[in-house]
């Protein structure tokens, strides 16, 4: 119940019913140019993010605000806003057409992130799904 209330409060534009499937696993690489920033993974309904060794050893790019400690592995039952903002408003006609044409479940956060998460207007990072 609390999880549904939290989702309603921070999601809008058709995203209120998005949830993370607990029976689906996926991995993503977060890149900046040729630098692997870190890995995002979902297993058993738990999201994890950790920085790559390459990123940990460099000092030119600061850690992401949601993940300030370069040595820590982060875990959450909800996808962090840094990543969820990559999913567009689902009420947009163009997005609705893509969902329909490609038979994408509009409630499946993993499927939506795979389809729409590669680029974001909010930051210069690329998010690539690992097959």
N, CA, C and O atoms as a GROMACS GRO file, in nm:
protein
  524
    1UNK      N    1   0.081  -0.119   0.000
    1UNK     CA    2   0.000   0.000   0.000
    1UNK      C    3   0.087   0.127   0.000
    1UNK      O    4   0.062   0.221  -0.076
    2UNK      N    5   0.189   0.127   0.086
    2UNK     CA    6   0.277   0.244   0.094
    2UNK      C    7   0.351   0.263  -0.038
    2UNK      O    8   0.366   0.376  -0.084
    3UNK      N    9   0.397   0.152  -0.099
    3UNK     CA   10   0.468   0.160  -0.226
    3UNK      C   11   0.380   0.223  -0.334
    3UNK      O   12   0.428   0.305  -0.412
    4UNK      N   13   0.252   0.185  -0.338
    4UNK     CA   14   0.159   0.244  -0.436
    4UNK      C   15   0.140   0.393  -0.413
    4UNK      O   16   0.135   0.470  -0.508
    5UNK      N   17   0.131   0.434  -0.286
    5UNK     CA   18   0.115   0.574  -0.253
    5UNK      C   19   0.238   0.654  -0.296
    5UNK      O   20   0.224   0.763  -0.353
    6UNK      N   21   0.357   0.602  -0.268
    6UNK     CA   22   0.480   0.670  -0.309
    6UNK      C   23   0.485   0.684  -0.461
    6UNK      O   24   0.518   0.790  -0.512
    7UNK      N   25   0.451   0.576  -0.533
    7UNK     CA   26   0.449   0.582  -0.680
    7UNK      C   27   0.355   0.689  -0.730
    7UNK      O   28   0.390   0.762  -0.822
    8UNK      N   29   0.237   0.701  -0.671
    8UNK     CA   30   0.138   0.802  -0.713
    8UNK      C   31   0.191   0.943  -0.690
    8UNK      O   32   0.164   1.033  -0.770
    9UNK      N   33   0.266   0.963  -0.581
    9UNK     CA   34   0.315   1.096  -0.548
    9UNK      C   35   0.424   1.145  -0.641
    9UNK      O   36   0.428   1.264  -0.672
   10UNK      N   37   0.513   1.057  -0.686
   10UNK     CA   38   0.625   1.106  -0.766
   10UNK      C   39   0.615   1.074  -0.914
   10UNK      O   40   0.699   1.116  -0.992
   11UNK      N   41   0.513   1.000  -0.952
   11UNK     CA   42   0.495   0.970  -1.094
   11UNK      C   43   0.371   1.041  -1.146
   11UNK      O   44   0.273   1.060  -1.074
   12UNK      N   45   0.379   1.081  -1.271
   12UNK     CA   46   0.264   1.147  -1.333
   12UNK      C   47   0.266   1.119  -1.482
   12UNK      O   48   0.353   1.048  -1.532
   13UNK      N   49   0.169   1.176  -1.551
   13UNK     CA   50   0.159   1.164  -1.697
   13UNK      C   51   0.154   1.019  -1.744
   13UNK      O   52   0.225   0.979  -1.836
   14UNK      N   53   0.068   0.941  -1.677
   14UNK     CA   54   0.048   0.804  -1.720
   14UNK      C   55   0.142   0.704  -1.657
   14UNK      O   56   0.134   0.585  -1.688
   15UNK      N   57   0.231   0.747  -1.569
   15UNK     CA   58   0.328   0.657  -1.509
   15UNK      C   59   0.285   0.603  -1.373
   15UNK      O   60   0.361   0.531  -1.309
   16UNK      N   61   0.165   0.637  -1.329
   16UNK     CA   62   0.122   0.600  -1.195
   16UNK      C   63   0.116   0.449  -1.172
   16UNK      O   64   0.137   0.403  -1.059
   17UNK      N   65   0.089   0.371  -1.275
   17UNK     CA   66   0.072   0.226  -1.258
   17UNK      C   67   0.196   0.145  -1.295
   17UNK      O   68   0.190   0.022  -1.299
   18UNK      N   69   0.307   0.211  -1.322
   18UNK     CA   70   0.430   0.140  -1.355
   18UNK      C   71   0.482   0.067  -1.231
   18UNK      O   72   0.483   0.123  -1.121
   19UNK      N   73   0.524  -0.057  -1.250
   19UNK     CA   74   0.582  -0.131  -1.138
   19UNK      C   75   0.698  -0.216  -1.190
   19UNK      O   76   0.713  -0.239  -1.310
   20UNK      N   77   0.779  -0.262  -1.096
   20UNK     CA   78   0.893  -0.345  -1.129
   20UNK      C   79   0.854  -0.492  -1.115
   20UNK      O   80   0.820  -0.536  -1.005
   21UNK      N   81   0.859  -0.568  -1.224
   21UNK     CA   82   0.830  -0.711  -1.212
   21UNK      C   83   0.934  -0.781  -1.126
   21UNK      O   84   1.054  -0.760  -1.142
   22UNK      N   85   0.888  -0.864  -1.034
   22UNK     CA   86   0.981  -0.934  -0.946
   22UNK      C   87   1.035  -1.062  -1.007
   22UNK      O   88   1.128  -1.122  -0.954
   23UNK      N   89   0.977  -1.104  -1.119
   23UNK     CA   90   1.021  -1.229  -1.183
   23UNK      C   91   1.106  -1.205  -1.307
   23UNK      O   92   1.128  -1.296  -1.386
   24UNK      N   93   1.152  -1.083  -1.324
   24UNK     CA   94   1.229  -1.047  -1.443
   24UNK      C   95   1.362  -0.987  -1.400
   24UNK      O   96   1.368  -0.910  -1.304
   25UNK      N   97   1.469  -1.023  -1.470
   25UNK     CA   98   1.603  -0.971  -1.440
   25UNK      C   99   1.655  -0.895  -1.562
   25UNK      O  100   1.624  -0.930  -1.676
   26UNK      N  101   1.735  -0.793  -1.536
   26UNK     CA  102   1.795  -0.716  -1.645
   26UNK      C  103   1.918  -0.643  -1.593
   26UNK      O  104   1.932  -0.619  -1.474
   27UNK      N  105   2.007  -0.609  -1.686
   27UNK     CA  106   2.126  -0.531  -1.652
   27UNK      C  107   2.145  -0.422  -1.756
   27UNK      O  108   2.111  -0.438  -1.873
   28UNK      N  109   2.199  -0.310  -1.711
   28UNK     CA  110   2.223  -0.194  -1.796
   28UNK      C  111   2.362  -0.139  -1.764
   28UNK      O  112   2.408  -0.147  -1.650
   29UNK      N  113   2.426  -0.083  -1.865
   29UNK     CA  114   2.555  -0.013  -1.846
   29UNK      C  115   2.530   0.136  -1.862
   29UNK      O  116   2.469   0.180  -1.961
   30UNK      N  117   2.577   0.214  -1.767
   30UNK     CA  118   2.570   0.358  -1.775
   30UNK      C  119   2.704   0.409  -1.826
   30UNK      O  120   2.808   0.386  -1.763
   31UNK      N  121   2.702   0.478  -1.938
   31UNK     CA  122   2.824   0.522  -2.006
   31UNK      C  123   2.828   0.675  -2.017
   31UNK      O  124   2.725   0.741  -2.027
   32UNK      N  125   2.949   0.728  -2.015
   32UNK     CA  126   2.973   0.866  -2.055
   32UNK      C  127   3.086   0.861  -2.156
   32UNK      O  128   3.201   0.833  -2.122
   33UNK      N  129   3.053   0.888  -2.280
   33UNK     CA  130   3.147   0.870  -2.391
   33UNK      C  131   3.199   0.726  -2.387
   33UNK      O  132   3.120   0.632  -2.398
   34UNK      N  133   3.330   0.706  -2.372
   34UNK     CA  134   3.386   0.570  -2.368
   34UNK      C  135   3.407   0.517  -2.226
   34UNK      O  136   3.460   0.408  -2.208
   35UNK      N  137   3.367   0.594  -2.126
   35UNK     CA  138   3.388   0.556  -1.987
   35UNK      C  139   3.266   0.484  -1.931
   35UNK      O  140   3.155   0.538  -1.934
   36UNK      N  141   3.287   0.363  -1.881
   36UNK     CA  142   3.180   0.292  -1.812
   36UNK      C  143   3.166   0.353  -1.672
   36UNK      O  144   3.255   0.339  -1.588
   37UNK      N  145   3.055   0.421  -1.651
   37UNK     CA  146   3.030   0.484  -1.521
   37UNK      C  147   2.992   0.377  -1.418
   37UNK      O  148   3.049   0.371  -1.310
   38UNK      N  149   2.895   0.292  -1.455
   38UNK     CA  150   2.852   0.190  -1.361
   38UNK      C  151   2.750   0.097  -1.422
   38UNK      O  152   2.717   0.106  -1.541
   39UNK      N  153   2.701   0.006  -1.340
   39UNK     CA  154   2.606  -0.094  -1.383
   39UNK      C  155   2.479  -0.084  -1.299
   39UNK      O  156   2.484  -0.073  -1.177
   40UNK      N  157   2.366  -0.086  -1.368
   40UNK     CA  158   2.234  -0.092  -1.304
   40UNK      C  159   2.180  -0.232  -1.329
   40UNK      O  160   2.182  -0.282  -1.442
   41UNK      N  161   2.131  -0.294  -1.223
   41UNK     CA  162   2.082  -0.431  -1.237
   41UNK      C  163   1.954  -0.447  -1.157
   41UNK      O  164   1.938  -0.388  -1.050
   42UNK      N  165   1.863  -0.529  -1.209
   42UNK     CA  166   1.741  -0.564  -1.138
   42UNK      C  167   1.734  -0.716  -1.127
   42UNK      O  168   1.742  -0.786  -1.227
   43UNK      N  169   1.719  -0.765  -1.005
   43UNK     CA  170   1.706  -0.909  -0.980
   43UNK      C  171   1.608  -0.928  -0.866
   43UNK      O  172   1.623  -0.869  -0.759
   44UNK      N  173   1.507  -1.010  -0.890
   44UNK     CA  174   1.410  -1.040  -0.785
   44UNK      C  175   1.340  -0.918  -0.731
   44UNK      O  176   1.304  -0.915  -0.613
   45UNK      N  177   1.319  -0.817  -0.814
   45UNK     CA  178   1.250  -0.696  -0.772
   45UNK      C  179   1.338  -0.596  -0.698
   45UNK      O  180   1.287  -0.496  -0.648
   46UNK      N  181   1.468  -0.623  -0.689
   46UNK     CA  182   1.560  -0.532  -0.621
   46UNK      C  183   1.655  -0.469  -0.723
   46UNK      O  184   1.724  -0.539  -0.797
   47UNK      N  185   1.656  -0.337  -0.726
   47UNK     CA  186   1.746  -0.262  -0.814
   47UNK      C  187   1.880  -0.247  -0.742
   47UNK      O  188   1.884  -0.225  -0.621
   48UNK      N  189   1.988  -0.259  -0.819
   48UNK     CA  190   2.123  -0.238  -0.766
   48UNK      C  191   2.198  -0.147  -0.862
   48UNK      O  192   2.181  -0.155  -0.984
   49UNK      N  193   2.283  -0.062  -0.806
   49UNK     CA  194   2.372   0.020  -0.889
   49UNK      C  195   2.508   0.022  -0.821
   49UNK      O  196   2.518   0.037  -0.700
   50UNK      N  197   2.612   0.006  -0.904
   50UNK     CA  198   2.748   0.019  -0.854
   50UNK      C  199   2.835   0.079  -0.965
   50UNK      O  200   2.808   0.063  -1.084
   51UNK      N  201   2.938   0.149  -0.921
   51UNK     CA  202   3.032   0.212  -1.013
   51UNK      C  203   3.134   0.111  -1.063
   51UNK      O  204   3.169   0.016  -0.993
   52UNK      N  205   3.182   0.134  -1.184
   52UNK     CA  206   3.288   0.050  -1.239
   52UNK      C  207   3.421   0.084  -1.173
   52UNK      O  208   3.438   0.192  -1.118
   53UNK      N  209   3.515  -0.010  -1.179
   53UNK     CA  210   3.648   0.017  -1.125
   53UNK      C  211   3.713   0.133  -1.200
   53UNK      O  212   3.784   0.214  -1.140
   54UNK      N  213   3.690   0.139  -1.329
   54UNK     CA  214   3.744   0.248  -1.411
   54UNK      C  215   3.696   0.383  -1.360
   54UNK      O  216   3.773   0.478  -1.351
   55UNK      N  217   3.567   0.392  -1.328
   55UNK     CA  218   3.512   0.517  -1.277
   55UNK      C  219   3.566   0.547  -1.137
   55UNK      O  220   3.598   0.662  -1.106
   56UNK      N  221   3.577   0.445  -1.054
   56UNK     CA  222   3.626   0.463  -0.918
   56UNK      C  223   3.768   0.519  -0.916
   56UNK      O  224   3.804   0.593  -0.825
   57UNK      N  225   3.848   0.484  -1.017
   57UNK     CA  226   3.989   0.525  -1.020
   57UNK      C  227   4.010   0.663  -1.081
   57UNK      O  228   4.118   0.720  -1.067
   58UNK      N  229   3.911   0.717  -1.148
   58UNK     CA  230   3.927   0.848  -1.211
   58UNK      C  231   3.875   0.957  -1.118
   58UNK      O  232   3.797   0.929  -1.027
   59UNK      N  233   3.918   1.081  -1.140
   59UNK     CA  234   3.874   1.193  -1.057
   59UNK      C  235   3.821   1.311  -1.138
   59UNK      O  236   3.794   1.417  -1.083
   60UNK      N  237   3.806   1.293  -1.270
   60UNK     CA  238   3.758   1.402  -1.354
   60UNK      C  239   3.606   1.420  -1.349
   60UNK      O  240   3.557   1.532  -1.358
   61UNK      N  241   3.533   1.310  -1.335
   61UNK     CA  242   3.387   1.315  -1.332
   61UNK      C  243   3.340   1.282  -1.190
   61UNK      O  244   3.380   1.181  -1.133
   62UNK      N  245   3.257   1.368  -1.136
   62UNK     CA  246   3.207   1.349  -1.001
   62UNK      C  247   3.103   1.236  -0.997
   62UNK      O  248   3.039   1.208  -1.098
   63UNK      N  249   3.085   1.172  -0.881
   63UNK     CA  250   2.980   1.072  -0.868
   63UNK      C  251   2.842   1.136  -0.887
   63UNK      O  252   2.824   1.256  -0.869
   64UNK      N  253   2.745   1.054  -0.924
   64UNK     CA  254   2.609   1.101  -0.944
   64UNK      C  255   2.549   1.138  -0.808
   64UNK      O  256   2.582   1.078  -0.706
   65UNK      N  257   2.462   1.236  -0.807
   65UNK     CA  258   2.402   1.285  -0.682
   65UNK      C  259   2.332   1.174  -0.604
   65UNK      O  260   2.344   1.167  -0.482
   66UNK      N  261   2.258   1.086  -0.673
   66UNK     CA  262   2.187   0.978  -0.605
   66UNK      C  263   2.282   0.871  -0.551
   66UNK      O  264   2.242   0.788  -0.468
   67UNK      N  265   2.407   0.872  -0.597
   67UNK     CA  266   2.503   0.768  -0.561
   67UNK      C  267   2.638   0.833  -0.527
   67UNK      O  268   2.733   0.821  -0.605
   68UNK      N  269   2.648   0.899  -0.413
   68UNK     CA  270   2.768   0.979  -0.382
   68UNK      C  271   2.895   0.901  -0.351
   68UNK      O  272   3.005   0.952  -0.370
   69UNK      N  273   2.883   0.778  -0.302
   69UNK     CA  274   2.999   0.699  -0.263
   69UNK      C  275   3.040   0.606  -0.376
   69UNK      O  276   2.966   0.513  -0.410
   70UNK      N  277   3.156   0.630  -0.435
   70UNK     CA  278   3.200   0.551  -0.551
   70UNK      C  279   3.228   0.405  -0.516
   70UNK      O  280   3.231   0.321  -0.605
   71UNK      N  281   3.246   0.374  -0.391
   71UNK     CA  282   3.282   0.237  -0.351
   71UNK      C  283   3.161   0.156  -0.302
   71UNK      O  284   3.174   0.037  -0.275
   72UNK      N  285   3.046   0.219  -0.291
   72UNK     CA  286   2.928   0.155  -0.234
   72UNK      C  287   2.841   0.090  -0.342
   72UNK      O  288   2.829   0.145  -0.452
   73UNK      N  289   2.781  -0.025  -0.312
   73UNK     CA  290   2.680  -0.083  -0.400
   73UNK      C  291   2.544  -0.044  -0.343
   73UNK      O  292   2.511  -0.077  -0.228
   74UNK      N  293   2.465   0.025  -0.422
   74UNK     CA  294   2.336   0.076  -0.378
   74UNK      C  295   2.227  -0.024  -0.413
   74UNK      O  296   2.232  -0.090  -0.517
   75UNK      N  297   2.127  -0.036  -0.325
   75UNK     CA  298   2.014  -0.126  -0.347
   75UNK      C  299   1.885  -0.055  -0.310
   75UNK      O  300   1.881   0.026  -0.217
   76UNK      N  301   1.778  -0.086  -0.386
   76UNK     CA  302   1.648  -0.026  -0.360
   76UNK      C  303   1.539  -0.113  -0.422
   76UNK      O  304   1.560  -0.181  -0.522
   77UNK      N  305   1.422  -0.110  -0.360
   77UNK     CA  306   1.306  -0.178  -0.418
   77UNK      C  307   1.240  -0.094  -0.525
   77UNK      O  308   1.152  -0.142  -0.597
   78UNK      N  309   1.280   0.032  -0.536
   78UNK     CA  310   1.227   0.121  -0.640
   78UNK      C  311   1.340   0.176  -0.724
   78UNK      O  312   1.450   0.200  -0.674
   79UNK      N  313   1.312   0.194  -0.851
   79UNK     CA  314   1.410   0.253  -0.942
   79UNK      C  315   1.435   0.398  -0.901
   79UNK      O  316   1.341   0.474  -0.880
   80UNK      N  317   1.560   0.435  -0.891
   80UNK     CA  318   1.596   0.570  -0.850
   80UNK      C  319   1.552   0.672  -0.956
   80UNK      O  320   1.548   0.641  -1.075
   81UNK      N  321   1.518   0.794  -0.911
   81UNK     CA  322   1.476   0.898  -1.005
   81UNK      C  323   1.576   0.923  -1.118
   81UNK      O  324   1.536   0.951  -1.231
   82UNK      N  325   1.706   0.914  -1.089
   82UNK     CA  326   1.806   0.935  -1.194
   82UNK      C  327   1.776   0.849  -1.316
   82UNK      O  328   1.796   0.894  -1.429
   83UNK      N  329   1.730   0.727  -1.294
   83UNK     CA  330   1.700   0.636  -1.404
   83UNK      C  331   1.553   0.643  -1.447
   83UNK      O  332   1.524   0.634  -1.566
   84UNK      N  333   1.462   0.659  -1.353
   84UNK     CA  334   1.320   0.659  -1.389
   84UNK      C  335   1.282   0.781  -1.473
   84UNK      O  336   1.185   0.775  -1.549
   85UNK      N  337   1.357   0.891  -1.460
   85UNK     CA  338   1.329   1.009  -1.542
   85UNK      C  339   1.353   0.982  -1.690
   85UNK      O  340   1.311   1.061  -1.775
   86UNK      N  341   1.419   0.875  -1.722
   86UNK     CA  342   1.445   0.839  -1.862
   86UNK      C  343   1.320   0.783  -1.930
   86UNK      O  344   1.315   0.777  -2.052
   87UNK      N  345   1.222   0.743  -1.852
   87UNK     CA  346   1.097   0.691  -1.907
   87UNK      C  347   1.005   0.810  -1.933
   87UNK      O  348   0.972   0.883  -1.840
   88UNK      N  349   0.963   0.831  -2.057
   88UNK     CA  350   0.880   0.948  -2.089
   88UNK      C  351   0.739   0.934  -2.035
   88UNK      O  352   0.697   0.826  -1.994
   89UNK      N  353   0.667   1.044  -2.036
   89UNK     CA  354   0.526   1.042  -1.999
   89UNK      C  355   0.450   0.948  -2.093
   89UNK      O  356   0.457   0.963  -2.215
   90UNK      N  357   0.379   0.855  -2.035
   90UNK     CA  358   0.314   0.752  -2.116
   90UNK      C  359   0.186   0.799  -2.181
   90UNK      O  360   0.129   0.728  -2.265
   91UNK      N  361   0.138   0.917  -2.146
   91UNK     CA  362   0.016   0.969  -2.208
   91UNK      C  363   0.042   1.039  -2.341
   91UNK      O  364  -0.052   1.079  -2.410
   92UNK      N  365   0.168   1.055  -2.377
   92UNK     CA  366   0.202   1.119  -2.504
   92UNK      C  367   0.159   1.030  -2.620
   92UNK      O  368   0.188   0.910  -2.619
   93UNK      N  369   0.091   1.084  -2.720
   93UNK     CA  370   0.044   1.002  -2.833
   93UNK      C  371   0.157   0.925  -2.902
   93UNK      O  372   0.138   0.809  -2.938
   94UNK      N  373   0.273   0.986  -2.920
   94UNK     CA  374   0.384   0.917  -2.988
   94UNK      C  375   0.432   0.798  -2.904
   94UNK      O  376   0.465   0.693  -2.959
   95UNK      N  377   0.436   0.815  -2.773
   95UNK     CA  378   0.477   0.707  -2.684
   95UNK      C  379   0.372   0.596  -2.686
   95UNK      O  380   0.406   0.478  -2.692
   96UNK      N  381   0.245   0.634  -2.683
   96UNK     CA  382   0.137   0.535  -2.689
   96UNK      C  383   0.146   0.452  -2.818
   96UNK      O  384   0.123   0.331  -2.816
   97UNK      N  385   0.180   0.516  -2.926
   97UNK     CA  386   0.192   0.446  -3.055
   97UNK      C  387   0.307   0.345  -3.050
   97UNK      O  388   0.292   0.232  -3.098
   98UNK      N  389   0.420   0.384  -2.994
   98UNK     CA  390   0.535   0.294  -2.982
   98UNK      C  391   0.498   0.174  -2.895
   98UNK      O  392   0.528   0.060  -2.930
   99UNK      N  393   0.434   0.200  -2.782
   99UNK     CA  394   0.395   0.091  -2.692
   99UNK      C  395   0.302  -0.008  -2.762
   99UNK      O  396   0.316  -0.130  -2.748
  100UNK      N  397   0.208   0.047  -2.837
  100UNK     CA  398   0.112  -0.039  -2.907
  100UNK      C  399   0.180  -0.115  -3.021
  100UNK      O  400   0.163  -0.236  -3.034
  101UNK      N  401   0.256  -0.044  -3.102
  101UNK     CA  402   0.321  -0.105  -3.219
  101UNK      C  403   0.420  -0.213  -3.180
  101UNK      O  404   0.431  -0.314  -3.249
  102UNK      N  405   0.493  -0.194  -3.068
  102UNK     CA  406   0.595  -0.289  -3.026
  102UNK      C  407   0.548  -0.382  -2.914
  102UNK      O  408   0.627  -0.459  -2.858
  103UNK      N  409   0.420  -0.374  -2.882
  103UNK     CA  410   0.358  -0.460  -2.778
  103UNK      C  411   0.437  -0.456  -2.647
  103UNK      O  412   0.470  -0.559  -2.589
  104UNK      N  413   0.465  -0.335  -2.601
  104UNK     CA  414   0.538  -0.314  -2.476
  104UNK      C  415   0.436  -0.292  -2.365
  104UNK      O  416   0.345  -0.210  -2.379
  105UNK      N  417   0.452  -0.363  -2.255
  105UNK     CA  418   0.365  -0.349  -2.140
  105UNK      C  419   0.392  -0.215  -2.073
  105UNK      O  420   0.502  -0.192  -2.021
  106UNK      N  421   0.294  -0.126  -2.073
  106UNK     CA  422   0.313   0.009  -2.019
  106UNK      C  423   0.324   0.010  -1.867
  106UNK      O  424   0.351   0.115  -1.809
  107UNK      N  425   0.303  -0.103  -1.802
  107UNK     CA  426   0.317  -0.112  -1.656
  107UNK      C  427   0.450  -0.173  -1.615
  107UNK      O  428   0.482  -0.176  -1.496
  108UNK      N  429   0.528  -0.221  -1.710
  108UNK     CA  430   0.653  -0.292  -1.682
  108UNK      C  431   0.771  -0.194  -1.688
  108UNK      O  432   0.814  -0.155  -1.796
  109UNK      N  433   0.820  -0.157  -1.572
  109UNK     CA  434   0.928  -0.059  -1.562
  109UNK      C  435   1.055  -0.104  -1.635
  109UNK      O  436   1.124  -0.022  -1.695
  110UNK      N  437   1.084  -0.232  -1.630
  110UNK     CA  438   1.204  -0.284  -1.696
  110UNK      C  439   1.191  -0.271  -1.847
  110UNK      O  440   1.283  -0.224  -1.914
  111UNK      N  441   1.077  -0.311  -1.901
  111UNK     CA  442   1.054  -0.302  -2.046
  111UNK      C  443   1.058  -0.157  -2.093
  111UNK      O  444   1.112  -0.127  -2.199
  112UNK      N  445   1.001  -0.067  -2.014
  112UNK     CA  446   1.001   0.075  -2.050
  112UNK      C  447   1.142   0.134  -2.046
  112UNK      O  448   1.179   0.213  -2.132
  113UNK      N  449   1.219   0.095  -1.946
  113UNK     CA  450   1.357   0.144  -1.937
  113UNK      C  451   1.441   0.092  -2.053
  113UNK      O  452   1.524   0.164  -2.107
  114UNK      N  453   1.420  -0.034  -2.090
  114UNK     CA  454   1.492  -0.090  -2.205
  114UNK      C  455   1.459  -0.014  -2.333
  114UNK      O  456   1.548   0.014  -2.413
  115UNK      N  457   1.332   0.020  -2.351
  115UNK     CA  458   1.290   0.087  -2.475
  115UNK      C  459   1.328   0.234  -2.478
  115UNK      O  460   1.380   0.283  -2.579
  116UNK      N  461   1.304   0.305  -2.369
  116UNK     CA  462   1.317   0.451  -2.371
  116UNK      C  463   1.437   0.505  -2.293
  116UNK      O  464   1.465   0.624  -2.301
  117UNK      N  465   1.508   0.422  -2.219
  117UNK     CA  466   1.609   0.471  -2.126
  117UNK      C  467   1.745   0.504  -2.182
  117UNK      O  468   1.828   0.559  -2.109
  118UNK      N  469   1.770   0.474  -2.306
  118UNK     CA  470   1.905   0.492  -2.361
  118UNK      C  471   1.957   0.635  -2.346
  118UNK      O  472   2.070   0.655  -2.301
  119UNK      N  473   1.878   0.731  -2.382
  119UNK     CA  474   1.920   0.872  -2.371
  119UNK      C  475   1.822   0.949  -2.285
  119UNK      O  476   1.708   0.907  -2.264
  120UNK      N  477   1.868   1.061  -2.235
  120UNK     CA  478   1.785   1.146  -2.150
  120UNK      C  479   1.816   1.292  -2.179
  120UNK      O  480   1.930   1.328  -2.210
  121UNK      N  481   1.714   1.375  -2.170
  121UNK     CA  482   1.738   1.519  -2.184
  121UNK      C  483   1.795   1.577  -2.056
  121UNK      O  484   1.840   1.692  -2.054
  122UNK      N  485   1.795   1.498  -1.947
  122UNK     CA  486   1.839   1.547  -1.817
  122UNK      C  487   1.989   1.535  -1.793
  122UNK      O  488   2.042   1.603  -1.706
  123UNK      N  489   2.058   1.449  -1.869
  123UNK     CA  490   2.202   1.433  -1.848
  123UNK      C  491   2.267   1.373  -1.974
  123UNK      O  492   2.196   1.324  -2.062
  124UNK      N  493   2.400   1.378  -1.982
  124UNK     CA  494   2.469   1.332  -2.104
  124UNK      C  495   2.502   1.182  -2.105
  124UNK      O  496   2.571   1.136  -2.196
  125UNK      N  497   2.456   1.108  -2.008
  125UNK     CA  498   2.492   0.965  -1.998
  125UNK      C  499   2.404   0.879  -2.090
  125UNK      O  500   2.289   0.911  -2.118
  126UNK      N  501   2.463   0.768  -2.134
  126UNK     CA  502   2.391   0.670  -2.215
  126UNK      C  503   2.366   0.547  -2.128
  126UNK      O  504   2.454   0.503  -2.054
  127UNK      N  505   2.246   0.491  -2.138
  127UNK     CA  506   2.212   0.371  -2.064
  127UNK      C  507   2.183   0.260  -2.164
  127UNK      O  508   2.084   0.265  -2.237
  128UNK      N  509   2.270   0.161  -2.166
  128UNK     CA  510   2.258   0.052  -2.262
  128UNK      C  511   2.216  -0.076  -2.192
  128UNK      O  512   2.275  -0.115  -2.092
  129UNK      N  513   2.114  -0.139  -2.246
  129UNK     CA  514   2.070  -0.266  -2.192
  129UNK      C  515   2.172  -0.374  -2.229
  129UNK      O  516   2.219  -0.381  -2.343
  130UNK      N  517   2.205  -0.458  -2.132
  130UNK     CA  518   2.296  -0.568  -2.156
  130UNK      C  519   2.212  -0.691  -2.183
  130UNK      O  520   2.133  -0.732  -2.098
  131UNK      N  521   2.228  -0.749  -2.300
  131UNK     CA  522   2.145  -0.864  -2.338
  131UNK      C  523   2.186  -0.990  -2.274
  131UNK      O  524   2.124  -1.094  -2.297
   0.00000   0.00000   0.00000
